[in-house]
Amino acid sequence: MLKAQCDLAVPEPEKLLTLFCEHYSEYGMVRRRGAAAGHVTISYGRFALHAAGERLSVRAKSPHQDGLTYVKMGVVHHLREFMGDKAPPVRWLGDGQAGGTPSFWREMQVVESFDITPSMRRVVLTGPRIAELADGSLHVRLFFPPKRRPLRGPVLGEDGCPVWPEGEDKLTPRVYTIREVDAAKAQVAIDILRHDGDTTAGSFFAVNAKGGDAVGMAGPLGDAHPAFRKKFFFFGDETAIPAIDRILRRLPAETQVHAVIEVANPSEEQVLRSDAALRVDWLHRDRAKTSLADAAAKLTAEMLGDDGYVWAGCEFADFQAIRRHCRKALGLKADRHHVVAYWRKGARSD
Ligand SMILES: Cc1cc2nc3c(=O)[nH]c(=O)nc-3n(C[C@H](O)[C@H](O)[C@H](O)COP(=O)(O)OP(=O)(O)OC[C@H]3O[C@@H](n4cnc5c(N)ncnc54)[C@H](O)[C@@H]3O)c2cc1C
């Protein structure tokens, strides 16, 4: 187990501790021990908070280096969110010291890129430690270097957070799903949707990627495969097809799956394979009789049964409607649904 700790000088440590506990209860398991102590467990590791006098001490632990870095980064990020300009400086002691390259950083090279549908482009990458990408979390963050600049990565600061290159070497980060891993060839395939005339960072990278181009990568990160259930209901658009496909490929024959996937038109449909009993309904945006959120609203408690699970990845407005339906109309607790916004109309996902 790797460990690090920091002491924060703050005027109202118990209030801050409460903010951390309330916020993290959305993402992990929080145990509160009276007003002055709390323990948070998330997928990357855990941290304990103790308030005393005008100090909040944080003890972070994780079985692996990336996990410890992410736990530390999360603590610092939220500290700054909660306290703004008044956030005290942070200096972590213990494992994962400042100055080096963060363990999560990989320099990848493009092997090839090609269209798998008119708008979905597969980019095959090679780089270090590819086998690690096959299990656990489903996603990665790619970092695109500016045009005609070499790729420069981050270094770890004393606050445990990466210091990213600025100015002419500033990177553009975007989250994508690992569609396929070929550990024997040290290759990973990422499917990127082309949109907005390929003017956006992700689309531009996908359409121009050629053998030997460098791109940064962090991960695997984010959500993992959901626990097995008898019934799954999936709702997604093009951006969620890679994640739905990866989850489907692991489901056993005794699982029943109903997936509703919205794509631009029939030419954007993809072949999905699973041992599970699989029904896929494709919605075509160009004919648009039913939206993804409308389709999800038809889901009833009876259809779900006592262990059915809802998974959704889509645009923000659909995400809001589907999550509302799951929580308010169906009364599903966190262990029965996973609904995430993959992108938001009109907003760059920086
Ligand atoms: C966990 C997770 C996994 C993801 N996996 C994938 C994946 O495997 N493949 C994939 O293609 N995407 C995936 N996405 C979505 C992707 O990160 C976003 O679509 C991202 O905005 C693309 O970056 P961009 O540079 O192309 O556009 P941005 O610069 O972020 O946005 C520019 C403009 O394009 C619009 N825009 C962004 N995405 C779309 C879209 N899908 N359709 C129409 N307009 C859009 C924005 O609203 C904005 O107006 C994932 C997102 C998350 C959170």
The ligand as an SDF file (V2000), in Angstrom:
LIG
                    3D

 53 58  0  0  0  0  0  0  0  0999 V2000
  -16.2820    8.6590  -20.0100 C   0  0  0  0  0  0  0  0  0  0  0  0
  -16.3490    9.1910  -21.4360 C   0  0  0  0  0  0  0  0  0  0  0  0
  -16.0490    8.3580  -22.4980 C   0  0  0  0  0  0  0  0  0  0  0  0
  -16.1040    8.8240  -23.8150 C   0  0  0  0  0  0  0  0  0  0  0  0
  -15.7970    7.9800  -24.8460 N   0  0  0  0  0  0  0  0  0  0  0  0
  -15.8430    8.4330  -26.1350 C   0  0  0  0  0  0  0  0  0  0  0  0
  -15.4700    7.5930  -27.2300 C   0  0  0  0  0  0  0  0  0  0  0  0
  -15.0330    6.4480  -27.0540 O   0  0  0  0  0  0  0  0  0  0  0  0
  -15.5600    8.0980  -28.4980 N   0  0  0  0  0  0  0  0  0  0  0  0
  -15.9910    9.3900  -28.7400 C   0  0  0  0  0  0  0  0  0  0  0  0
  -16.0620    9.7970  -29.9070 O   0  0  0  0  0  0  0  0  0  0  0  0
  -16.3420   10.2090  -27.7070 N   0  0  0  0  0  0  0  0  0  0  0  0
  -16.2620    9.7660  -26.4170 C   0  0  0  0  0  0  0  0  0  0  0  0
  -16.5840   10.6050  -25.3860 N   0  0  0  0  0  0  0  0  0  0  0  0
  -17.1000   11.9460  -25.6960 C   0  0  0  0  0  0  0  0  0  0  0  0
  -15.9950   12.9390  -26.0460 C   0  0  0  0  0  0  0  0  0  0  0  0
  -15.0720   13.0610  -24.9670 O   0  0  0  0  0  0  0  0  0  0  0  0
  -16.6580   14.3000  -26.3130 C   0  0  0  0  0  0  0  0  0  0  0  0
  -17.5500   14.1900  -27.3860 O   0  0  0  0  0  0  0  0  0  0  0  0
  -15.6680   15.4250  -26.5630 C   0  0  0  0  0  0  0  0  0  0  0  0
  -16.3460   16.6450  -26.4450 O   0  0  0  0  0  0  0  0  0  0  0  0
  -15.0190   15.3540  -27.9500 C   0  0  0  0  0  0  0  0  0  0  0  0
  -14.0680   16.4060  -28.0570 O   0  0  0  0  0  0  0  0  0  0  0  0
  -13.9570   17.3700  -29.3340 P   0  0  0  0  0  0  0  0  0  0  0  0
  -12.6120   18.0120  -29.2220 O   0  0  0  0  0  0  0  0  0  0  0  0
  -14.2930   16.6110  -30.5630 O   0  0  0  0  0  0  0  0  0  0  0  0
  -15.0980   18.4390  -29.0830 O   0  0  0  0  0  0  0  0  0  0  0  0
  -15.0820   19.6380  -28.0120 P   0  0  0  0  0  0  0  0  0  0  0  0
  -13.9980   20.6040  -28.2930 O   0  0  0  0  0  0  0  0  0  0  0  0
  -15.1450   19.0520  -26.6350 O   0  0  0  0  0  0  0  0  0  0  0  0
  -16.4870   20.3400  -28.2940 O   0  0  0  0  0  0  0  0  0  0  0  0
  -16.6230   21.2680  -29.3760 C   0  0  0  0  0  0  0  0  0  0  0  0
  -18.0870   21.3160  -29.8240 C   0  0  0  0  0  0  0  0  0  0  0  0
  -18.4380   20.0280  -30.3240 O   0  0  0  0  0  0  0  0  0  0  0  0
  -19.6290   19.5830  -29.6920 C   0  0  0  0  0  0  0  0  0  0  0  0
  -19.5780   18.1240  -29.5070 N   0  0  0  0  0  0  0  0  0  0  0  0
  -18.7770   17.4300  -28.6640 C   0  0  0  0  0  0  0  0  0  0  0  0
  -19.0300   16.1100  -28.7500 N   0  0  0  0  0  0  0  0  0  0  0  0
  -20.0000   15.9720  -29.6800 C   0  0  0  0  0  0  0  0  0  0  0  0
  -20.6940   14.8520  -30.2080 C   0  0  0  0  0  0  0  0  0  0  0  0
  -20.4610   13.6020  -29.7930 N   0  0  0  0  0  0  0  0  0  0  0  0
  -21.6400   15.0780  -31.1540 N   0  0  0  0  0  0  0  0  0  0  0  0
  -21.9160   16.3500  -31.5870 C   0  0  0  0  0  0  0  0  0  0  0  0
  -21.2870   17.4430  -31.1060 N   0  0  0  0  0  0  0  0  0  0  0  0
  -20.3470   17.2520  -30.1580 C   0  0  0  0  0  0  0  0  0  0  0  0
  -19.6630   20.3120  -28.3680 C   0  0  0  0  0  0  0  0  0  0  0  0
  -20.9750   20.4240  -27.8890 O   0  0  0  0  0  0  0  0  0  0  0  0
  -19.0530   21.6390  -28.7060 C   0  0  0  0  0  0  0  0  0  0  0  0
  -20.0230   22.4990  -29.2120 O   0  0  0  0  0  0  0  0  0  0  0  0
  -16.4970   10.1600  -24.0580 C   0  0  0  0  0  0  0  0  0  0  0  0
  -16.7680   11.0110  -22.9730 C   0  0  0  0  0  0  0  0  0  0  0  0
  -16.6840   10.5420  -21.6840 C   0  0  0  0  0  0  0  0  0  0  0  0
  -16.9800   11.4690  -20.5330 C   0  0  0  0  0  0  0  0  0  0  0  0
  1  2  1  0
  2  3  1  0
  2 52  2  0
  3  4  2  0
  4  5  1  0
  4 50  1  0
  5  6  2  0
  6  7  1  0
  6 13  1  0
  7  8  2  0
  7  9  1  0
  9 10  1  0
 10 11  2  0
 10 12  1  0
 12 13  2  0
 13 14  1  0
 14 15  1  0
 14 50  1  0
 15 16  1  0
 16 17  1  0
 16 18  1  0
 18 19  1  0
 18 20  1  0
 20 21  1  0
 20 22  1  0
 22 23  1  0
 23 24  1  0
 24 25  2  0
 24 26  1  0
 24 27  1  0
 27 28  1  0
 28 29  2  0
 28 30  1  0
 28 31  1  0
 31 32  1  0
 32 33  1  0
 33 34  1  0
 33 48  1  0
 34 35  1  0
 35 36  1  0
 35 46  1  0
 36 37  1  0
 36 45  1  0
 37 38  2  0
 38 39  1  0
 39 40  1  0
 39 45  2  0
 40 41  1  0
 40 42  2  0
 42 43  1  0
 43 44  2  0
 44 45  1  0
 46 47  1  0
 46 48  1  0
 48 49  1  0
 50 51  2  0
 51 52  1  0
 52 53  1  0
M  END
$$$$
